[in-house]
Structure formats: C-alpha cells, structure tokens
C-alpha cells in the first residue's frame, strides 16, 4: 500500500448505520452504529463483555456480515467486494495469536502473501523483514513451530502475519489479553513503535481501559449493542467523561490503588434495586410483579438464595421455567471483595453486579454509580490533601 503525502499508509474507514441482528434474537447485537475511523490512527473500541465491540470490528472485514448499513474502506464499499479478497487486504490479529500449529513461523507469516500470488523470493524477503520488524531474529526463529515459542513471541508472529501483505488496515481483537502483564506492556510498546513507522489504520478491541488510554489516538467507549457512550481522544475522555459508565472506565485507572483498599462492605449497596424471585416461581407471576413494580430486570435465586439467572421482562413471554429463562449470572462479588473487583464485575455484567454474603447468598447489588461516587470522594480527598500540603 503506497503512503500518501503525509507518510500515512492507512485509509479512512466509515461505518454508517451498521446493524447486526442474529436470527432468533429480538434485539440486534449491534444497532445503528456510526463512526469515522481516521486514516493512520489507532482507534480503540472498549466496553464491557458482550456489548458488541468484537462484532462491530469483525463486520469491517466481514468475518461477520452486517444485516444492514454501509462500510467504506478508503472510499471503497466493503460490502460490494468479494469477502475473501477483502480479508486479504486487511490484517487481523487475535488473542493467543491464532497461528497454524503445523506451520513454521515463516510459513505462518507468508500465508496471505502466498494467497496473493507473490513469488517465492519476494515472500522470503518479506518474512525476514517482518520478523526483524517485530523483534524476532529470522535465523533463530524462522523454522520454529508455534509450540516452541513463548506466548509473547507467538503474539509477535501474529502481528507480523497480519502485516505481511502490507495492508492499509489492521484489526486487533484483544491481541495481548492472554499474556502476562509484563509481556503485555512490552507488546503494547512494540505496537506503538511499529505504528510510528507504519502509520496503519488500526482498530483495536479491548476491555482494558488502561490499555485503551496507552494505545489509542481515539477511544470509543461502547455500551450495549455497541452504542457509543463517548468517542474522543484519551485526554478528553479522562478530563470530561460523558456519563457514569465512561467515568467508571476512567476511574479504574485513576484510583486503582484506592479501590483495592476499599471493600464492598464499606459502601452502601442496594438491596432492592430489582425484583428478586425464587426459581420455582412462574414466569407469568414474575412478569406481573415486574410490571407492577416498574422493573425491567429480575434476579432468579435458587432454594438457598444463591443468584442463578438474570431475566429481562421480555424473556418471560416465551419462558416455560425461570430455571432456564434469561442468562446465567456471570461475575459475582461478595461483601469481602474489593471495589476494584466490583468495578470489574459491573463492566463484565454490563450493569449491576450481584453481591453475596459469606455463604454465597444474595444480599444486594452494586452499580457503577456507587463506585464512581466513591472515586469522586477519593479524588476530592486527594485534592484537598494536596492543597493542604
């Protein structure tokens, strides 16, 4: 891909009214998504698990086909291109590298250039160039298999493979999520070093706001169905979070140490934020109760009052039993958990996190506002202490 006059090899990506609806789902996974991704910049999609950020990214290279909307890459309509041809022009790096286990490092890196019909000498030269670029000595690593590499080395090969055909666009789906923190930091540094030279357009999915702040030229904080809560530079988001959800991400980095010192039992969490019901109750009875109480969600408990399932009111019209309605409760915190744990659970669940007692019984829920209020108090105390000193 030839660079433009500004030394940028990436191209602009536009997503216009992009929606993804899976068969059998009443609500779309991604709803009416609009975004312009500038050429040559790193744009981070960050948000809680299940919010649709990976689905959104994979629609760019049509690993997931959009239900409706328009996607252009460098002004070209991506939905009118052959899917395989499109993917050969877009680099793709994923968690745990996704290398072919029976291919050597060199064979893994050369996959896309081979599919594009490059001659053997050009491919070999490119493999050596890419290995040098990501800090792997070709003489030492070229003929190794993935199982003979560390996790960090595998990720480097994954990035080299994604860049081998010199694509203008690179998609990265939590590429450093499976390695240890020190290696992760090194790989982040390596990506920034590469980008300073290559100036690709990079779309990077993560759930780690600290990683987003470190890597992103712009950050899109996404809520359910990939609704954009805020899309701006890291500096602007840190200075002026648009809402409580964004403030939760910002606060996680700013007051991390203080959050680990505070426990859930130290704050006032709600014990009546939603309708709670035993799994033996009937769906119709629960629906009636929720309508009367004006509640959208209910929490289903087992016979020992342990939380089992989240149920949305819309799930109840077709459910035969509460034991299988809705979705399982995911991340749970106890009264002993730290507020850092609680924040991570809230983001993972995409809403309130369930709080349990010493025997795993339900005692309440904690929400993002509770945690951000504590963060605000910590900041005010910190500022007051700084002023006094």
C-alpha positions in Angstrom: 0.0 0.0 0.0 1.6 3.3 -1.1 1.9 6.0 1.5 0.0 9.3 1.0 1.7 12.6 1.1 1.6 12.7 4.9 3.5 9.4 5.3 0.3 7.6 6.2 -0.2 4.1 4.7 -3.6 3.6 6.3 -7.0 4.7 4.9 -10.2 6.1 6.4 -12.9 3.7 7.5 -16.6 4.8 7.7 -19.4 2.8 9.3 -22.8 4.2 8.5 -26.0 2.9 10.3 -24.4 -0.5 10.6 -26.7 -3.1 12.3 -26.2 -6.8 13.1 -29.2 -8.9 14.0 -28.8 -12.6 14.6 -31.6 -15.0 13.7 -33.9 -15.7 16.7 -32.7 -12.6 18.6 -35.3 -9.9 19.3 -32.7 -7.3 19.8 -29.8 -6.6 17.5 -26.2 -7.3 18.7 -25.1 -4.0 17.1 -27.7 -1.3 16.5 -27.3 1.6 14.0 -23.6 2.1 14.5 -22.0 5.2 13.1 -18.3 6.0 13.2 -15.5 7.5 11.2 -12.0 6.0 11.8 -9.3 8.4 10.7 -6.6 7.2 8.3 -3.3 6.2 10.0 -4.7 6.3 13.6 -5.3 3.7 16.3 -8.9 3.7 17.4 -9.8 1.6 20.4 -13.2 0.0 20.9 -13.6 -0.5 24.7 -16.6 -1.7 26.7 -18.0 -4.4 28.8 -18.1 -8.0 27.7 -21.0 -8.8 25.4 -21.5 -5.1 24.4 -20.9 -5.9 20.7 -17.4 -4.4 20.2 -15.9 -7.5 18.6 -18.9 -8.0 16.4 -18.6 -4.4 15.3 -14.9 -4.8 14.4 -15.4 -8.1 12.6 -18.0 -6.5 10.4 -15.3 -4.3 8.9 -13.6 -7.4 7.3 -16.9 -9.2 7.0 -15.9 -12.2 9.2 -19.4 -11.2 10.4 -21.8 -10.0 7.7 -23.7 -6.8 8.6 -27.5 -7.1 8.5 -27.8 -3.5 7.2 -25.8 -0.4 6.8 -22.7 0.7 4.8 -19.0 0.3 5.4 -16.4 2.0 3.3 -12.6 1.5 3.5 -10.6 4.1 1.7 -13.8 5.2 0.0 -14.5 1.7 -1.4 -17.7 -0.1 -0.5 -16.6 -3.1 1.5 -19.9 -4.9 1.2 -19.6 -5.0 -2.6 -16.3 -6.7 -2.6 -15.6 -10.4 -2.6 -15.2 -11.4 1.1 -12.0 -13.4 0.8 -10.4 -10.7 -1.4 -11.4 -8.0 1.2 -9.9 -10.0 4.1 -6.6 -10.4 2.2 -6.3 -6.6 2.2 -7.0 -6.3 5.9 -4.6 -7.5 8.6 -6.2 -9.4 11.5 -4.5 -10.3 14.9 -6.4 -12.0 17.7 -5.8 -13.2 21.3 -3.4 -16.1 21.6 -2.1 -15.3 18.1 -4.3 -17.9 16.2 -1.2 -19.4 14.5 -1.4 -22.6 12.4 0.2 -25.1 14.7 1.7 -27.3 12.0 3.2 -24.3 10.1 6.6 -22.9 10.9 6.9 -19.2 11.8 7.9 -18.4 8.3 5.0 -20.4 6.8 2.6 -18.6 9.1 3.8 -15.2 8.2 3.7 -16.0 4.4 0.1 -17.2 4.3 -1.5 -14.1 2.9 1.3 -13.1 0.5 1.1 -16.7 -0.8 -2.6 -16.4 -1.4 -2.0 -13.1 -3.2 0.4 -14.9 -5.6 3.7 -13.3 -4.6 6.8 -15.0 -5.9 8.9 -17.1 -3.6 11.8 -14.7 -3.3 9.5 -11.8 -2.5 7.8 -13.8 0.1 11.0 -14.9 1.7 12.4 -11.4 1.8 9.1 -10.2 3.3 9.2 -12.8 6.0 12.7 -11.8 7.1 11.7 -8.1 7.0 8.6 -8.7 9.2 10.5 -10.8 11.7 13.1 -8.1 12.1 10.3 -5.6 12.4 8.7 -7.4 15.4 12.0 -8.2 17.1 12.5 -11.9 16.2 15.8 -13.0 14.6 14.9 -14.8 11.4 18.0 -17.1 11.7 16.8 -18.2 15.1 13.0 -18.3 14.8 12.2 -18.8 11.1 11.9 -22.6 11.2 10.4 -22.9 14.7 6.8 -24.1 15.3 4.4 -22.1 17.4 4.6 -24.6 20.3 8.3 -23.8 20.5 7.6 -20.1 21.2 6.6 -18.2 24.3 3.2 -16.5 24.4 4.8 -13.1 23.7 6.7 -14.5 20.8 3.6 -16.1 19.3 1.8 -12.7 19.5 4.7 -11.1 17.7 4.4 -13.6 14.9 0.7 -13.0 14.9 1.3 -9.3 14.3 3.9 -10.0 11.7 1.5 -12.3 9.8 -1.2 -9.6 10.0 1.1 -7.0 8.5 2.9 -9.3 6.0 0.9 -8.2 2.9 1.3 -4.5 3.9 -2.5 -4.0 4.4 -3.7 -0.4 5.0 -6.0 -1.6 7.8 -5.1 -3.8 10.8 -7.9 -5.2 13.1 -6.8 -6.4 16.5 -9.1 -8.3 18.8 -7.7 -8.3 22.4 -4.4 -9.4 20.9 -2.4 -9.1 24.1 -5.1 -10.4 26.5 -3.7 -13.9 27.1 -0.1 -12.9 28.1 1.3 -11.9 31.4 1.3 -8.2 32.4 5.0 -7.6 31.8 4.9 -9.2 28.3 1.7 -7.3 27.6 3.3 -4.0 28.3 6.2 -4.9 26.1 3.9 -5.8 23.2 2.0 -2.6 23.6 5.2 -0.7 23.4 6.2 -2.7 20.3 2.9 -1.9 18.6 3.3 1.8 19.3 6.9 1.6 17.9 5.7 -0.1 14.7 2.8 2.3 14.3 5.1 5.3 14.5 6.8 3.9 11.4 3.9 2.2 9.5 1.0 4.7 10.2 -1.6 2.0 9.5 -5.3 2.4 10.3 -5.7 0.2 13.4 -9.0 -0.8 15.0 -8.2 -2.4 18.4 -10.7 -4.1 20.7 -10.1 -4.4 24.4 -11.9 -4.4 27.7 -8.9 -2.8 29.5 -9.3 1.0 29.7 -5.6 1.4 30.8 -4.6 -0.3 27.5 -7.0 1.9 25.6 -5.5 5.1 27.1 -2.0 3.9 26.4 -2.5 2.8 22.8 -5.4 4.9 21.4 -5.3 8.1 19.3 -9.1 7.9 19.8 -11.2 5.8 22.1 -14.8 4.7 21.6 -16.4 3.7 24.9 -19.3 1.4 23.9 -22.4 0.3 25.8 -24.9 -2.4 25.0 -25.5 -3.0 21.2 -22.3 -1.0 20.6 -24.0 2.3 21.4 -21.3 4.9 21.6 -21.1 6.5 25.0 -18.1 8.7 24.1 -15.8 8.9 21.2 -12.8 11.2 21.7 -9.1 11.4 22.5 -7.9 9.7 25.7 -7.1 13.1 27.1 -10.6 14.5 26.5 -12.3 11.3 27.9 -10.1 11.4 31.1 -10.8 15.1 31.6 -14.5 15.0 30.8 -16.2 11.6 31.0 -19.6 11.8 29.2 -21.5 9.8 31.7 -21.2 7.4 34.7 -20.3 4.4 32.5 -17.4 6.3 30.9 -16.4 7.6 34.3 -16.2 4.0 35.6 -13.6 3.2 32.9 -11.7 6.4 33.6 -11.8 5.9 37.4 -10.5 2.3 37.1 -7.1 3.7 36.1 -7.0 6.8 38.1 -7.8 5.4 41.6 -6.8 1.8 41.2 -4.8 1.6 44.4 -7.6 3.2 46.5 -10.1 0.8 45.0 -8.1 -2.1 46.2 -8.1 -0.8 49.7 -11.9 -0.5 49.9 -14.3 -3.4 50.3 -17.8 -3.8 49.1 -18.9 -4.0 52.7 -17.5 -0.4 53.2 -20.0 1.2 50.8 -23.8 1.4 50.7 -25.0 -1.1 48.1 -28.6 -1.6 47.1 -30.8 -4.4 48.4 -33.9 -3.6 46.5 -32.6 -2.4 43.1 -34.5 -5.1 41.2 -37.1 -7.8 41.6 -35.8 -11.0 43.2 -37.6 -14.2 42.9 -37.2 -17.9 43.6 -36.7 -20.2 40.6 -39.9 -22.1 41.4 -42.0 -19.1 40.7 -43.9 -19.0 37.4 -42.8 -16.7 34.5 -46.2 -15.2 34.3 -46.3 -14.4 38.0 -42.9 -12.7 37.8 -43.9 -10.7 34.7 -46.9 -9.4 36.6 -44.8 -8.4 39.6 -42.2 -6.7 37.4 -44.9 -4.7 35.6 -46.5 -3.6 38.9 -43.1 -2.6 40.3 -41.9 -0.9 37.0 -38.8 -3.2 36.9 -37.0 -4.3 33.8 -34.7 -6.9 35.2 -35.2 -9.6 37.8 -32.7 -11.9 39.6 -33.6 -15.5 40.0 -32.4 -17.3 43.1 -32.1 -21.0 43.9 -33.5 -22.7 47.1 -30.5 -21.5 49.1 -31.0 -17.9 47.8 -27.9 -18.1 45.6 -28.1 -16.0 42.5 -28.6 -18.0 39.3 -30.0 -16.1 36.4 -30.7 -12.6 35.1 -34.1 -12.3 33.5 -35.3 -9.4 31.3 -39.0 -8.8 31.3 -39.1 -9.6 27.5 -37.7 -13.1 28.2 -40.8 -14.0 30.2 -43.3 -14.1 27.4 -41.8 -17.3 25.9 -40.1 -18.8 29.0 -41.5 -22.1 30.3 -39.5 -22.0 33.5 -37.4 -19.5 35.4 -34.7 -22.1 35.8 -33.8 -21.6 32.1 -35.1 -18.1 31.3 -32.7 -15.2 30.6 -29.0 -15.7 31.0 -26.8 -17.1 33.8 -25.3 -14.6 36.3 -21.7 -14.1 35.4 -19.3 -12.1 37.6 -20.4 -12.1 41.3 -18.8 -10.2 44.1 -19.0 -10.8 47.9 -19.1 -8.3 50.7 -15.4 -9.2 51.1 -14.5 -8.2 47.6 -12.6 -5.0 46.8 -14.2 -2.2 44.9 -11.8 -3.0 42.1 -13.3 -6.4 41.9 -16.8 -4.9 42.0 -15.9 -2.5 39.1 -14.6 -5.3 37.0 -17.8 -7.3 37.7 -20.0 -4.4 36.8 -18.3 -3.9 33.5 -18.3 -7.6 32.8 -22.0 -7.9 33.5 -22.8 -4.7 31.6 -24.9 -3.4 34.5 -25.4 -4.1 38.2 -23.1 -6.7 39.8 -24.6 -9.1 42.3 -23.3 -9.0 45.9 -23.3 -12.2 48.0 -22.8 -12.9 51.7 -20.4 -15.4 53.4 -22.4 -18.4 52.2 -23.0 -17.3 48.7 -26.5 -16.0 49.5 -27.8 -12.9 47.7 -27.5 -9.7 49.8 -27.9 -7.0 47.1 -26.4 -5.4 44.1 -23.8 -2.7 43.4 -23.8 -0.4 40.4 -21.4 1.9 38.6 -22.8 5.0 40.3 -21.8 3.7 43.7 -18.3 3.0 42.6 -17.9 6.3 40.7 -19.2 8.2 43.8 -16.5 6.6 45.8 -14.0 7.5 43.2 -15.2 11.1 43.2 -14.9 11.2 47.0 -11.4 9.8 46.8 -10.4 12.4 44.2 -11.8 15.2 46.4 -9.9 13.9 49.4 -6.8 13.6 47.3 -7.2 17.2 46.0 -7.9 18.5 49.5 -4.8 16.8 50.8 -2.7 18.1 48.0 -4.0 21.6 48.6 -3.3 21.4 52.4 0.3 20.2 51.8 
